[in-house]
Amino acid sequence: MRTEHSHAPADIAERLSSANRTQYLRDFIYGGIDGTVTTFAIVAGVAGAGLSDTIIVTLGMANIIADGFSMAASNYSGCKADLDDRARIVAVEHNHIATDPEGEREELRQILALRGLDGNLLEQATDAISANKEKWIDIMLTEEYGLSRDAPIPIRSALATFFAFLLAGSVPLFPFLLGLPDPFRISILVTLLTFFLIGTGKSRWSLTKWWRSGLETLTIGAVAALLAFVVGSLFHA
């Protein structure tokens, strides 16, 4: 059976050293879906209220810039909080190793035992890892506290969210910006297609079939758009 990737030593080393490359997938998906949903919600709501295309474009552009920045800033603040908490835990572990090294070694020993090591091999592994304080703390971060191996980079997460929001959020406005005939109908079609494409792209990092992931995201976006249109229709002149 063909494997998903190469197991040549050089390829394994490269893969392990770049394990954090896909950590911004959540930020892209989050920004893309929210940008499409919120912008099309404005389009559908304003169209449902029977207002002009100019208002749709004005409110849509304002939403893309303001809400996109707000989401990026919120994501930055959240990642920064995670980073600060990580720094606090690292300081705690440094203090524990300095004040109670045997207690920390016992924690490490039990962690390795849960991973299947025992006997002399367990003691040798405990000695080898505890000889390098930074590697020791890295293991405690992942095994004791459940943190990822790599620390988040808040500015990158924020930028990923912002640009995904801008790109996907602009899609519902294109028919109005280009002055196409029946722009609302076209906006519906391209927006639904965007939802589906985001879902199919997301399936690359999951076991879900591409079409199922696409339909799932499409359904979420369609429901949000329908709700916005219905609410807007309540205020139709």
C-alpha positions in Angstrom: 0.0 0.0 0.0 1.3 3.4 -0.9 2.1 5.7 2.1 1.1 9.4 2.3 4.7 10.6 2.4 8.3 9.4 2.1 10.1 7.7 5.0 13.6 8.4 3.8 15.8 9.8 6.6 16.3 13.2 5.0 12.6 13.5 4.3 11.7 12.6 7.9 14.1 15.1 9.3 12.7 17.9 7.0 9.1 17.0 7.9 9.8 17.0 11.6 11.7 20.3 11.5 8.8 22.0 9.6 5.9 20.5 11.6 4.5 23.9 12.4 3.9 24.9 8.7 0.2 24.1 8.8 -0.5 25.6 12.2 -2.2 28.6 10.4 -4.7 26.4 8.7 -7.3 27.2 11.4 -6.7 30.9 11.0 -7.2 30.8 7.2 -10.3 28.7 7.4 -11.7 30.8 10.3 -11.0 34.1 8.5 -12.2 32.8 5.1 -15.5 31.5 6.3 -16.3 34.4 8.6 -15.4 36.9 5.9 -17.7 35.3 3.4 -20.5 34.8 5.8 -20.5 38.3 7.3 -20.1 40.1 4.0 -22.8 38.1 2.3 -25.0 38.5 5.3 -24.8 42.3 4.7 -25.5 41.8 1.0 -28.4 39.6 1.7 -29.8 41.7 4.4 -29.6 45.0 2.5 -31.0 43.3 -0.7 -33.8 41.8 1.4 -34.6 45.3 2.6 -34.8 46.5 -1.0 -32.1 49.1 -0.6 -29.7 50.2 -3.4 -26.6 48.5 -4.7 -24.5 51.6 -3.5 -25.5 50.9 0.1 -24.6 47.2 -0.4 -21.1 48.1 -1.6 -20.6 50.8 1.1 -21.6 48.6 4.0 -19.8 45.6 2.5 -16.5 47.4 2.1 -16.8 48.9 5.6 -17.4 45.4 7.0 -14.4 43.9 5.2 -12.0 46.4 6.5 -13.4 47.0 10.0 -14.6 43.4 10.8 -11.5 41.9 9.2 -9.2 44.0 11.3 -11.3 43.3 14.4 -11.0 39.6 13.8 -7.3 39.8 13.2 -6.8 41.8 16.4 -8.9 39.4 18.4 -6.9 36.5 17.0 -3.6 38.3 17.8 -4.8 38.9 21.4 -5.8 35.3 21.8 -2.5 34.0 20.5 -0.6 36.5 22.6 -2.5 35.3 25.7 -1.5 31.7 24.8 2.1 32.8 24.4 2.1 34.6 27.7 0.6 31.6 29.4 3.2 29.4 27.8 6.0 31.7 29.1 4.5 31.5 32.6 4.4 27.7 32.5 8.0 27.6 31.3 9.1 29.8 34.2 7.2 27.5 36.6 9.0 24.4 35.2 12.4 26.1 35.5 11.6 26.9 39.1 10.4 23.3 39.8 13.6 21.9 38.3 15.7 24.2 40.4 13.9 23.7 43.7 12.7 20.0 43.4 14.7 18.3 40.6 13.9 14.8 41.9 10.2 15.5 41.9 10.4 16.7 38.3 12.5 13.7 37.4 9.7 11.5 38.8 7.2 13.3 36.7 9.3 12.7 33.6 9.8 9.1 34.6 6.1 8.5 34.9 5.4 10.3 31.6 7.9 8.0 29.8 6.5 5.0 31.6 3.0 5.8 30.2 4.7 5.8 26.7 5.7 2.2 27.2 9.3 2.5 28.6 10.3 0.4 31.6 13.2 -1.1 33.4 16.7 0.1 32.6 15.6 1.7 29.4 13.2 3.9 31.3 16.0 5.0 33.6 18.4 5.7 30.8 15.8 7.7 28.9 15.0 9.7 32.0 18.7 10.5 32.6 19.2 11.4 29.0 16.3 13.8 28.7 16.8 15.4 32.1 20.4 16.2 31.2 19.1 18.8 28.7 16.9 21.2 30.6 15.3 22.8 27.5 14.3 19.4 26.0 13.1 18.3 29.4 10.8 21.3 29.7 9.6 20.8 26.1 8.4 17.4 27.0 6.7 18.6 30.1 4.9 21.3 28.1 3.4 18.8 25.7 2.9 15.8 28.0 1.9 17.5 31.3 0.2 20.7 30.1 -1.0 19.5 26.7 0.6 22.4 24.8 1.9 22.2 21.2 5.5 21.7 20.6 5.9 25.0 18.8 5.0 28.3 20.3 2.4 30.3 18.4 3.4 33.5 16.5 0.6 35.9 17.1 1.3 38.3 14.2 1.3 35.5 11.7 -2.0 34.1 12.9 -3.5 37.6 12.8 -2.3 38.3 9.3 -3.5 34.9 8.1 -7.0 35.7 9.5 -7.0 39.2 8.0 -6.0 38.3 4.5 -8.3 35.3 4.4 -11.1 37.6 5.5 -10.3 40.2 2.9 -10.0 37.7 0.1 -13.1 35.6 0.8 -15.1 38.5 2.1 -14.7 40.4 -1.2 -16.3 37.7 -3.2 -20.0 38.6 -2.5 -19.3 42.2 -3.5 -17.6 41.5 -6.9 -20.8 41.4 -8.9 -21.8 44.8 -7.5 -18.4 46.4 -7.9 -18.2 45.2 -11.6 -21.7 46.4 -12.3 -22.9 43.0 -13.6 -26.6 42.5 -14.4 -28.7 40.9 -11.6 -25.7 41.2 -9.2 -27.5 39.7 -6.2 -28.2 36.5 -8.0 -24.6 36.2 -9.2 -23.4 37.1 -5.7 -25.4 34.2 -4.3 -23.8 31.7 -6.8 -20.2 32.9 -6.3 -20.6 33.0 -2.5 -22.0 29.5 -2.3 -19.2 28.3 -4.6 -16.7 30.0 -2.2 -18.2 28.2 0.8 -17.9 24.9 -1.1 -14.3 25.6 -2.2 -13.2 26.5 1.4 -14.7 23.2 2.6 -13.0 21.1 -0.1 -9.7 22.8 0.7 -10.2 22.1 4.4 -10.6 18.4 3.6 -7.0 18.1 2.6 -6.1 18.1 6.3 -8.9 15.7 7.4 -10.2 12.2 6.7 -13.5 13.7 5.5 -14.4 13.3 1.8 -13.8 16.5 -0.1 -17.4 16.7 -1.3 -18.7 16.1 2.2 -16.5 18.8 3.7 -17.5 21.1 0.9 -21.2 20.5 1.5 -20.8 21.0 5.3 -19.2 24.4 4.9 -21.7 25.3 2.2 -24.6 24.5 4.5 -23.2 26.6 7.3 -22.8 29.6 5.0 -26.1 29.1 3.3 -28.0 29.0 6.6 -26.3 32.2 7.8 -27.0 34.0 4.5 -30.7 32.9 4.5 -31.2 34.2 8.1 -29.7 37.5 7.1 -32.0 37.8 4.0 -35.1 36.9 6.0 -34.3 39.5 8.7 -33.6 42.1 6.0 -36.9 41.2 4.3 -38.8 42.1 7.5 -37.7 45.7 6.9 -38.5 45.9 3.2 -40.2 49.2 2.4 
